[in-house]
Amino acid sequence: MNNVPLYDVRPIRDIKDMLNSSVSLYKDRAAFWVKSKTSGNYEPITYGRLKEDVDALGTALIDLGLKGKRIALIGENRYEWAISYLATVNGVGIIIPLDRELPENEIESLLTRSAANALIFTSYNKESVLNISSRINNIQYYIYADHDIESNKVISLNSLIEKGKELINKGDRSYIDAEIDPEALSILLFTSATTDKAKAVMLSHRNVCSNLSAMSSMVYIDEKDVFLSVLPIHHTYECTCGFLCPIYRGSSIAYCEGLRHIPKNLQESKATIMLAVPLIYEAIYRRIWDQVSKKPGLEKKLKIAIKISNMLRSIGIDITRKIFSEIHKVFGGNLRLFISGAAGIDPAVAKGFRDLGIHFIQGYGLTECSPIVALNRDVVFRDSAAGLPLPNVEMKIDNPGADGIGEIVVKGPNVMMGYYENPEATKQALRDGWFYTGDLGYIDNNGFVYITGRKKNVIVTKNGKNIYPEEIETLLNRSPYISESLVYGKEDEVYGDVVVSAIIVPDMDKIKEDFGDATLDKQDIHDLVYKEVKAVNKSLVTYKYIKDFSIRNEEFAKTTTRKIKRYMEQVNK
């Protein structure tokens, strides 16, 4: 089964070569679908227009004296972000994408740590950026992507594009003819930091381009596809897979207006592919069945229809789009593929979407790997697995235990150059050409990679048993009455050992929907959650039992890819 041929992909030397070759192939096709401020409709921006704007902005940035300098970029998913990124890496200098949700002091810290020479920003962070500008000395230029600000500190992005076009018309080819060194530092990415202070990952064009061609050889994507961009674009998952990959394959990108607008934007953009994280997909899937359950008899009919459809598909007859047409209409009628990343998905959700006629796969990656390491193919997949290693990537398990579980280590052209100004962390992570991921897992006989948890999070009992908290969290979070959970180990005098404990956030909306809110008190909620914990314990071996839990009312602090910031939770480990 794993011998299914890879898809043909064109070779690319660097991101500039990628963009130029895509423009030559797809010049008049839509690269982006951008919401018009006047009509409110998605309107196309062609590959030809994209190239013109990138060349113009790049030329103007060089004219400002930013050749070889560092340009930070902060803002929401939008066309101006895309051209700023491409203009910088394709002939100006080093791009530094920043998380727009960071507090002001952290933005200031990262701008200082990265030694950025310029900052491109939008109205979303305008107040913070203007405050920072009075305290930071390394930023020479502040470039604003929205309407002009009356300030001698700030330059308009639009004015730079116009200036660049003038310079090109006068014969300036300093940017257009700029040579790219595919091995040089071109991208500086700060990690999401779920367990520690953010590290700065150094990536090259070669890192990213090797990842683009490898992932595209495993999953079929072409110029007819439209991606709905949902996740924060500064994050390497969305940037490589949801931005650069569509440009490489000649597809189009439509920007989502926000999580609550996903169904509407899928319909309006006629999107065929969406990348997201498990929390988003699980919420969508749960809502489908919640809506179905509210109509008498419909849930039973849908389950019967799924059985019939699956039976027909087993003999090569696929009627899913016809039989589940009403569900497909909710997503615009064109959706063919969901791709999940950043954390493991509940296999039942992946299969559930596929049962309804929307193919679903997941992958595994890290910022340090540009990011994809393993990916389920569209023709070969395992819902419980992270995927198969990319064709140019080697993976192995370091120091596996009796169960085959050990640290996942990776070697390949996608692996980072190192951590910026952090030789100790680089030395620890990169050893003999292998990147030590800090993730634990195993590889089955068919080559599929399975993730069991983070090395730092493992709970070790006094008799040497390893317990992976992520495994137990997954089981807890499948309860309709639990919104999220955090599992950890703590010393317990009664048991004389390290025991499994959990902090649980109840799903109060679901609890109130099913039980009403007039009669529920704290004890009722505690008892309900306790029943769910007991049900989970029945599926675990004894030493993994949750022996203690507490209830938390507010959700956990998370990264922009919706991972819990474990280090911020004050638990006794």
C-alpha positions as CSV (number, residue, x, y, z in Angstrom):
1,M,0.0,0.0,0.0
2,N,2.9,2.4,0.8
3,N,4.3,1.8,-2.7
4,V,1.6,4.1,-4.3
5,P,3.6,6.4,-6.6
6,L,4.2,10.0,-5.5
7,Y,2.7,12.9,-7.5
8,D,4.9,14.7,-10.0
9,V,6.1,18.1,-8.7
10,R,8.3,20.7,-10.4
11,P,11.8,21.3,-8.9
12,I,12.3,24.7,-7.2
13,R,15.6,26.2,-6.1
14,D,14.3,28.9,-3.8
15,I,11.1,30.8,-3.0
16,K,11.9,33.4,-5.6
17,D,12.2,30.7,-8.3
18,M,9.0,29.2,-6.9
19,L,7.1,32.5,-7.3
20,N,8.6,33.3,-10.8
21,S,7.8,29.8,-12.2
22,S,4.3,29.9,-10.8
23,V,3.7,33.3,-12.4
24,S,4.9,32.0,-15.7
25,L,2.5,29.0,-15.5
26,Y,-0.5,30.7,-13.9
27,K,-0.1,34.4,-14.7
28,D,-3.8,35.2,-15.4
29,R,-5.3,32.9,-12.7
30,A,-6.3,34.1,-9.3
31,A,-3.6,33.8,-6.6
32,F,-5.7,35.4,-4.0
33,W,-9.4,36.1,-3.4
34,V,-9.7,39.2,-1.3
35,K,-12.8,40.7,0.3
36,S,-13.8,44.0,-1.4
37,K,-14.4,46.7,1.2
38,T,-17.1,48.2,-1.1
39,S,-19.0,45.1,-2.4
40,G,-18.1,42.7,0.5
41,N,-17.5,40.0,-2.1
42,Y,-14.3,38.0,-2.8
43,E,-12.5,39.5,-5.8
44,P,-9.4,38.0,-7.5
45,I,-5.8,39.1,-7.5
46,T,-3.9,37.4,-10.3
47,Y,-0.5,35.8,-10.1
48,G,0.6,38.5,-12.6
49,R,-0.5,41.3,-10.2
50,L,1.1,39.5,-7.3
51,K,4.5,39.5,-9.0
52,E,4.2,43.2,-9.9
53,D,3.4,44.1,-6.3
54,V,6.1,41.9,-4.9
55,D,8.7,43.3,-7.3
56,A,7.6,46.9,-6.6
57,L,7.7,46.5,-2.8
58,G,11.0,44.7,-2.9
59,T,12.5,47.5,-5.1
60,A,11.3,50.2,-2.8
61,L,12.6,48.4,0.3
62,I,16.1,48.2,-1.2
63,D,15.8,51.9,-2.2
64,L,15.3,52.6,1.6
65,G,18.6,50.9,2.3
66,L,17.2,47.7,3.7
67,K,19.2,45.3,1.4
68,G,20.5,42.5,3.6
69,K,18.6,43.8,6.6
70,R,15.9,42.3,8.9
71,I,12.3,43.1,8.4
72,A,9.7,42.1,11.0
73,L,6.1,41.6,10.0
74,I,3.0,41.6,12.2
75,G,-0.6,41.6,11.3
76,E,-3.7,39.5,10.3
77,N,-4.0,37.1,7.4
78,R,-4.2,39.4,4.4
79,Y,-2.8,40.1,0.9
80,E,-0.5,42.8,2.3
81,W,1.1,40.3,4.7
82,A,1.7,37.9,1.8
83,I,3.5,40.4,-0.5
84,S,5.5,41.8,2.4
85,Y,6.8,38.3,3.2
86,L,7.6,37.5,-0.4
87,A,9.2,40.8,-1.2
88,T,11.5,40.5,1.8
89,V,12.7,36.9,1.3
90,N,13.0,37.1,-2.5
91,G,15.8,39.7,-2.7
92,V,15.8,42.1,0.3
93,G,16.7,40.4,3.5
94,I,15.5,38.3,6.4
95,I,11.8,38.1,7.3
96,I,10.7,37.9,10.9
97,P,7.0,37.0,11.2
98,L,5.5,37.9,14.6
99,D,2.3,36.8,16.4
100,R,-0.2,39.6,16.3
101,E,-1.8,38.4,19.5
102,L,1.4,39.0,21.6
103,P,1.2,41.6,24.3
104,E,3.0,44.9,23.7
105,N,6.0,44.0,26.0
106,E,6.6,40.7,24.2
107,I,6.4,42.3,20.7
108,E,9.0,44.8,21.9
109,S,11.2,42.0,23.3
110,L,11.1,40.0,20.1
111,L,11.9,43.1,18.0
112,T,14.9,43.7,20.2
113,R,16.0,40.1,20.3
114,S,15.8,39.7,16.5
115,A,17.6,43.0,15.9
116,A,14.9,44.0,13.3
117,N,15.7,47.0,11.2
118,A,12.2,47.6,9.9
119,L,8.6,46.7,11.0
120,I,5.6,46.2,8.7
121,F,2.4,46.4,10.6
122,T,-1.4,46.8,10.3
123,S,-4.1,48.7,12.2
124,Y,-4.5,45.6,14.4
125,N,-1.3,46.4,16.3
126,K,-1.1,50.1,15.5
127,E,-1.3,51.3,19.1
128,S,1.3,48.9,20.5
129,V,3.7,49.6,17.6
130,L,3.5,53.4,18.1
131,N,4.1,53.0,21.8
132,I,7.1,50.7,21.1
133,S,8.5,53.1,18.6
134,S,9.4,55.6,21.4
135,R,11.4,52.9,23.3
136,I,13.2,50.9,20.7
137,N,16.3,52.0,18.8
138,N,17.0,49.3,16.3
139,I,14.0,49.9,14.1
140,Q,14.8,52.4,11.2
141,Y,11.5,52.2,9.4
142,Y,7.9,51.6,10.5
143,I,5.8,50.6,7.4
144,Y,2.0,50.7,7.8
145,A,-0.2,48.5,5.7
146,D,-3.4,50.4,6.1
147,H,-4.4,54.1,5.6
148,D,-1.6,56.6,6.1
149,I,-0.7,57.7,9.6
150,E,0.3,61.3,10.0
151,S,3.8,60.8,11.5
152,N,7.3,61.2,10.3
153,K,8.1,57.8,11.9
154,V,5.7,55.9,9.6
155,I,5.8,55.1,5.8
156,S,2.7,53.8,3.9
157,L,3.1,50.4,2.4
158,N,1.0,51.5,-0.6
159,S,3.3,54.5,-1.2
160,L,6.3,52.2,-1.2
161,I,4.6,49.9,-3.8
162,E,3.9,53.0,-6.0
163,K,7.5,54.2,-5.5
164,G,8.8,50.8,-6.5
165,K,6.8,50.7,-9.7
166,E,8.2,54.1,-10.6
167,L,11.8,52.9,-9.9
168,I,11.2,49.8,-12.0
169,N,9.8,51.9,-14.9
170,K,13.0,53.9,-14.8
171,G,15.1,50.8,-15.2
172,D,15.9,49.8,-11.5
173,R,16.4,46.1,-11.5
174,S,18.2,45.9,-8.1
175,Y,15.5,43.7,-6.7
176,I,14.3,41.8,-9.8
177,D,17.8,40.6,-10.6
178,A,18.8,39.9,-6.9
179,E,20.5,36.5,-6.5
180,I,19.2,34.2,-3.7
181,D,21.5,32.1,-1.6
182,P,19.2,29.1,-0.8
183,E,21.5,28.1,2.1
184,A,21.5,31.5,3.8
185,L,19.4,32.6,6.8
186,S,16.2,34.1,5.3
187,I,13.5,33.4,7.8
188,L,13.6,33.9,11.6
189,L,10.6,32.3,13.4
190,F,9.8,32.4,17.0
191,T,8.3,29.2,18.4
192,S,4.9,29.1,20.1
193,A,6.5,28.2,23.4
194,T,4.1,25.8,25.1
195,T,6.7,24.8,27.7
196,D,9.4,27.5,27.6
197,K,10.6,30.9,26.5
198,A,10.2,31.2,22.7
199,K,13.3,30.2,20.7
200,A,14.1,31.8,17.4
201,V,14.4,29.2,14.6
202,M,16.6,30.0,11.6
203,L,15.4,28.7,8.3
204,S,16.7,29.0,4.7
205,H,15.0,28.9,1.3
206,R,16.3,25.4,0.9
207,N,14.6,24.3,4.1
208,V,11.2,25.6,3.1
209,C,11.4,24.7,-0.6
210,S,12.4,21.1,0.1
211,N,9.3,20.9,2.4
212,L,7.0,22.4,-0.3
213,S,8.0,19.9,-3.0
214,A,8.0,16.9,-0.7
215,M,4.5,17.6,0.8
216,S,3.0,18.3,-2.6
217,S,4.3,15.0,-3.9
218,M,2.2,13.2,-1.2
219,V,-1.1,15.0,-1.5
220,Y,-2.6,16.1,-4.8
221,I,-3.1,19.9,-5.1
222,D,-3.5,21.8,-8.4
223,E,-4.5,25.1,-9.9
224,K,-8.3,24.4,-9.5
225,D,-8.0,24.3,-5.7
226,V,-9.0,27.2,-3.5
227,F,-7.6,27.3,0.1
228,L,-9.5,29.0,2.9
229,S,-6.8,30.5,5.1
230,V,-7.9,30.2,8.7
231,L,-4.9,29.8,11.0
232,P,-2.6,32.7,11.9
233,I,-0.3,33.2,8.9
234,H,2.8,34.0,11.0
235,H,2.9,30.4,12.2
236,T,5.0,28.1,10.0
237,Y,2.2,25.6,9.6
238,E,-0.1,28.1,7.9
239,C,2.7,30.0,6.3
240,T,4.3,27.0,4.5
241,C,1.2,24.8,4.0
242,G,-1.6,27.4,3.6
243,F,0.3,30.2,1.9
244,L,3.5,29.1,0.1
245,C,2.2,25.7,-0.9
246,P,-0.9,27.1,-2.8
247,I,1.3,29.6,-4.6
248,Y,3.7,26.8,-5.6
249,R,0.9,24.6,-6.9
250,G,-1.0,27.4,-8.7
251,S,-4.0,27.4,-6.4
252,S,-5.9,30.3,-4.9
253,I,-6.0,31.6,-1.3
254,A,-9.1,33.2,0.2
255,Y,-8.7,34.8,3.7
256,C,-11.2,33.9,6.4
257,E,-12.8,36.7,8.3
258,G,-12.7,34.9,11.6
259,L,-13.5,31.5,13.1
260,R,-17.2,32.2,13.3
261,H,-17.2,33.1,9.6
262,I,-15.8,29.7,8.4
263,P,-19.0,28.3,6.9
264,K,-19.9,31.6,5.3
265,N,-16.4,32.1,3.9
266,L,-16.3,28.5,2.6
267,Q,-19.5,29.2,0.7
268,E,-18.4,32.6,-0.6
269,S,-14.9,31.5,-1.8
270,K,-16.0,28.1,-3.1
271,A,-13.0,26.7,-1.2
272,T,-11.9,23.2,-1.9
273,I,-9.3,22.8,0.9
274,M,-8.9,24.0,4.4
275,L,-6.1,23.6,6.9
276,A,-6.9,23.9,10.6
277,V,-6.2,22.5,14.1
278,P,-8.2,19.7,15.8
279,L,-10.2,22.0,18.1
280,I,-11.7,23.7,15.0
281,Y,-12.6,20.5,13.2
282,E,-13.9,18.8,16.4
283,A,-16.1,21.9,17.0
284,I,-17.5,21.8,13.4
285,Y,-18.1,18.0,13.6
286,R,-19.8,18.3,17.0
287,R,-22.1,21.1,15.7
288,I,-23.1,19.0,12.7
289,W,-24.4,16.2,15.0
290,D,-25.9,18.6,17.5
291,Q,-28.0,20.1,14.7
292,V,-29.0,16.7,13.4
293,S,-30.0,15.5,16.9
294,K,-32.4,18.4,17.3
295,K,-34.6,17.1,14.4
296,P,-36.7,14.0,15.4
297,G,-35.6,10.9,13.5
298,L,-32.9,12.6,11.5
299,E,-30.0,11.3,13.5
300,K,-31.1,7.7,12.9
301,K,-31.6,8.4,9.2
302,L,-28.2,9.9,8.9
303,K,-26.5,7.0,10.6
304,I,-28.3,4.6,8.2
305,A,-27.3,6.7,5.2
306,I,-23.6,6.6,6.3
307,K,-23.8,2.8,6.6
308,I,-25.3,2.4,3.1
309,S,-22.8,4.9,1.7
310,N,-19.8,3.2,3.2
311,M,-21.0,-0.2,1.9
312,L,-21.3,1.2,-1.6
313,R,-17.9,2.9,-1.4
314,S,-16.4,-0.5,-0.4
315,I,-17.3,-1.7,-3.9
316,G,-16.2,1.5,-5.7
317,I,-19.5,3.4,-5.8
318,D,-19.2,6.9,-4.1
319,I,-22.5,8.7,-3.7
320,T,-21.5,10.8,-0.6
321,R,-21.8,14.2,-2.2
322,K,-25.3,13.3,-3.4
323,I,-26.6,11.6,-0.3
324,F,-25.1,14.2,2.0
325,S,-25.7,17.2,-0.2
326,E,-27.3,19.3,2.5
327,I,-24.2,19.1,4.7
328,H,-21.9,19.9,1.7
329,K,-24.0,23.0,0.9
330,V,-23.2,24.3,4.4
331,F,-19.5,24.2,3.4
332,G,-20.1,25.7,0.0
333,G,-20.5,22.5,-2.1
334,N,-16.9,22.4,-3.3
335,L,-14.9,21.3,-0.3
336,R,-12.9,18.1,-0.9
337,L,-10.2,18.0,1.7
338,F,-9.6,18.9,5.3
339,I,-6.0,18.9,6.6
340,S,-5.3,18.9,10.3
341,G,-2.1,19.7,12.1
342,A,-0.4,21.1,15.3
343,A,-1.9,18.3,17.5
344,G,-3.4,14.8,17.1
345,I,-7.0,14.6,15.9
346,D,-9.6,12.2,17.3
347,P,-9.7,9.4,14.7
348,A,-13.5,9.2,15.0
349,V,-13.7,12.8,13.8
350,A,-11.4,12.2,10.8
351,K,-13.4,9.1,9.8
352,G,-16.6,11.0,10.5
353,F,-15.9,13.7,8.0
354,R,-14.8,11.1,5.4
355,D,-18.0,9.2,5.9
356,L,-19.8,12.4,5.0
357,G,-17.8,12.8,1.8
358,I,-15.1,15.2,2.9
359,H,-11.7,13.6,2.8
360,F,-9.6,14.2,5.9
361,I,-5.9,13.7,6.6
362,Q,-3.5,14.9,9.3
363,G,0.2,15.6,9.4
364,Y,3.0,16.2,12.0
365,G,5.6,18.9,12.0
366,L,7.6,21.4,14.0
367,T,8.7,25.0,13.3
368,E,12.3,23.6,13.3
369,C,11.4,21.3,10.4
370,S,9.9,24.0,8.1
371,P,7.4,22.5,9.4
372,I,6.2,19.1,8.0
373,V,8.0,15.9,9.0
374,A,5.3,13.3,8.4
375,L,2.0,13.4,6.5
376,N,-0.9,11.1,5.8
377,R,-1.3,10.8,2.0
378,D,-4.7,11.3,0.3
379,V,-4.5,7.8,-1.0
380,V,-2.6,6.1,1.9
381,F,-3.5,7.1,5.5
382,R,-4.1,6.0,9.1
383,D,-6.5,8.2,11.1
384,S,-4.6,7.4,14.4
385,A,-1.2,8.1,12.9
386,A,0.7,11.3,12.3
387,G,1.6,10.1,8.9
388,L,4.4,8.7,6.7
389,P,7.8,10.5,6.7
390,L,8.2,12.9,3.8
391,P,10.1,11.4,0.8
392,N,13.3,13.4,1.6
393,V,13.1,13.0,5.4
394,E,14.6,10.3,7.6
395,M,12.9,9.5,10.9
396,K,13.9,7.1,13.7
397,I,13.1,6.4,17.3
398,D,15.9,7.2,19.7
399,N,16.4,4.9,22.7
400,P,13.0,3.1,22.4
401,G,11.6,1.3,25.4
402,A,10.1,-2.2,25.5
403,D,6.9,-0.7,24.0
404,G,8.9,0.7,21.0
405,I,8.3,4.3,22.2
406,G,11.2,6.7,22.3
407,E,12.1,10.2,21.1
408,I,11.4,11.0,17.5
409,V,14.5,12.2,15.7
410,V,14.6,13.7,12.2
411,K,17.2,14.2,9.4
412,G,16.5,16.0,6.1
413,P,16.9,19.2,4.1
414,N,13.9,20.7,5.9
415,V,15.7,20.7,9.3
416,M,16.5,24.2,10.6
417,M,20.0,25.8,10.6
418,G,19.8,26.2,14.3
419,Y,18.4,28.5,17.1
420,Y,19.4,32.1,16.7
421,E,22.0,33.3,19.2
422,N,21.4,30.1,21.3
423,P,24.3,27.7,20.7
424,E,23.5,25.6,23.8
425,A,19.9,24.9,22.6
426,T,21.2,24.2,19.1
427,K,23.8,21.8,20.4
428,Q,21.1,20.0,22.4
429,A,18.6,19.8,19.5
430,L,21.0,19.0,16.6
431,R,23.3,16.1,17.1
432,D,25.2,14.3,14.4
433,G,22.9,15.7,11.7
434,W,19.7,14.6,13.6
435,F,17.1,16.9,15.1
436,Y,15.8,15.7,18.4
437,T,12.2,16.7,18.4
438,G,11.3,16.3,22.1
439,D,8.3,14.3,20.9
440,L,7.8,10.7,21.9
441,G,6.3,8.1,19.6
442,Y,6.8,5.0,17.6
443,I,6.9,3.8,14.0
444,D,4.8,0.8,12.9
445,N,5.7,-1.9,10.4
446,N,4.1,0.0,7.6
447,G,6.2,3.1,8.3
448,F,3.5,5.2,9.9
449,V,4.6,7.5,12.7
450,Y,2.5,7.7,15.9
451,I,2.9,10.5,18.5
452,T,2.4,9.6,22.2
453,G,3.3,12.9,23.8
454,R,6.1,15.4,24.7
455,K,9.2,14.1,26.4
456,K,9.0,16.9,29.0
457,N,5.4,16.0,29.9
458,V,5.9,12.3,30.6
459,I,4.7,11.2,34.1
460,V,7.1,8.5,35.5
461,T,5.8,6.4,38.4
462,K,8.2,5.2,41.1
463,N,8.3,1.7,39.6
464,G,9.4,3.1,36.2
465,K,6.1,3.2,34.4
466,N,5.7,5.9,31.7
467,I,2.4,7.7,31.4
468,Y,1.7,10.1,28.5
469,P,-0.7,12.8,29.7
470,E,-1.7,13.7,26.1
471,E,-3.2,10.2,25.7
472,I,-5.4,10.7,28.8
473,E,-6.3,14.3,27.8
474,T,-7.5,13.0,24.5
475,L,-9.8,10.5,26.2
476,L,-11.2,13.1,28.6
477,N,-11.8,15.7,25.9
478,R,-13.9,13.2,23.9
479,S,-16.6,13.6,26.6
480,P,-19.3,16.0,25.5
481,Y,-19.3,17.6,29.0
482,I,-15.5,18.3,29.0
483,S,-14.3,21.3,27.1
484,E,-10.6,20.8,27.7
485,S,-8.2,19.2,30.3
486,L,-4.6,19.2,31.5
487,V,-3.2,16.0,33.0
488,Y,-0.1,16.0,35.2
489,G,1.6,13.9,37.8
490,K,1.9,14.7,41.5
491,E,3.4,13.1,44.6
492,D,0.6,11.6,46.7
493,E,1.3,10.6,50.3
494,V,-1.7,8.2,50.5
495,Y,-0.6,6.2,47.5
496,G,3.1,6.6,48.2
497,D,3.7,7.3,44.5
498,V,3.3,9.8,41.7
499,V,-0.4,9.7,40.7
500,V,-2.2,11.0,37.6
501,S,-4.2,14.2,38.3
502,A,-6.2,16.4,36.0
503,I,-7.5,19.9,35.8
504,I,-10.8,19.9,33.9
505,V,-12.8,22.7,32.2
506,P,-16.4,21.6,31.9
507,D,-18.4,22.4,28.7
508,M,-21.0,24.5,30.5
509,D,-22.9,25.2,27.3
510,K,-23.5,21.5,26.6
511,I,-24.2,20.8,30.3
512,K,-26.9,23.5,30.4
513,E,-28.3,22.4,27.1
514,D,-28.7,18.8,28.3
515,F,-29.6,19.4,32.0
516,G,-30.8,23.0,32.2
517,D,-29.1,25.5,34.4
518,A,-31.8,26.2,37.0
519,T,-31.0,23.3,39.2
520,L,-27.2,22.8,38.6
521,D,-24.8,23.7,41.4
522,K,-21.1,23.1,41.8
523,Q,-21.6,19.7,43.3
524,D,-23.9,18.6,40.4
525,I,-21.2,19.7,37.9
526,H,-18.5,17.9,40.0
527,D,-20.5,14.7,40.1
528,L,-21.2,14.9,36.3
529,V,-17.5,15.3,35.6
530,Y,-16.6,12.5,38.0
531,K,-18.8,10.1,36.0
532,E,-16.9,11.1,32.9
533,V,-13.5,10.6,34.7
534,K,-14.7,7.1,35.9
535,A,-15.7,6.2,32.3
536,V,-12.2,7.2,31.1
537,N,-10.5,5.2,33.8
538,K,-12.4,2.1,32.7
539,S,-10.5,2.3,29.3
540,L,-7.1,2.6,31.0
541,V,-4.7,0.2,32.7
542,T,-4.8,0.6,36.5
543,Y,-1.5,2.6,36.9
544,K,-2.8,5.3,34.5
545,Y,-6.1,5.9,36.4
546,I,-6.9,9.5,37.2
547,K,-6.8,9.5,40.9
548,D,-7.6,13.2,41.5
549,F,-9.1,16.1,39.5
550,S,-10.1,19.7,40.0
551,I,-12.5,21.8,38.1
552,R,-11.5,25.1,36.4
553,N,-14.0,27.6,35.1
554,E,-12.0,29.5,32.6
555,E,-10.2,28.0,29.6
556,F,-6.4,27.5,29.6
557,A,-4.0,30.0,28.1
558,K,-3.1,28.8,24.6
559,T,-0.8,29.5,21.7
560,T,-2.2,30.7,18.5
561,T,-2.4,27.1,17.2
562,R,-4.6,26.4,20.3
563,K,-2.0,24.4,22.3
564,I,-2.2,24.8,26.0
565,K,0.7,26.7,27.5
566,R,1.5,24.1,30.1
567,Y,4.3,26.1,31.7
568,M,1.8,28.8,32.7
569,E,-0.4,26.4,34.7
570,Q,0.7,26.2,38.3
571,V,0.5,22.5,38.9
572,N,2.8,20.5,41.2
573,K,4.8,18.3,38.9
